[in-house]
Amino acid sequence: MTSATEIDWELLRERAREAMAKAYAPYSDYPVGAAAVVDDGRVVSGCNVENASYGVTLCAECSLVSALVMSGGGKLVAFACVDGHGNTLMPCGRCRQLLFEHSAEGMVLDTVSGFKTIDEVLPDAFGPRTLAAYAAEGGAA
């Protein structure tokens, strides 16, 4: 488990701001950038990419997770997200679930109310660890 004090949060926020500057947000005019530290020390980032058909817009967290998978995978240990002014932004519920799916246990997020773990921002989450525990108990009847 990574603690908040082990992370260079200013660097992570700067990487999120760099990603946000590349956002494609012509419809909402609300660019978002995200950056995360991976368990092997890499930093991955992403930005939102909007679409005229709003339902297929990609959020910054989706872009980040795609970069994670395309660059070799791993588990996220620390995460920061910023809006178009560079201010800290809290991921929505859908994005919290997406991040949980790819998080190391105890992943730390930079939130508008301070540093929190993934379990604090998505309590009682369902994900890969739930499925692994179920399989270890003998799986389906």
Secondary structure, DSSP 8 states (H G I E B T S, - for coil): ---GGGS-HHHHHHHHHHHHTT-B-TTT----EEEEEETTS-EEEEE-B--SSGGG-B-HHHHHHHHHHHTT---EEEEEEE-TTS-B----HHHHHHHHHTEEEEEEEEETTEEEEHHHHSTT--SHHHHHHHHHTT---
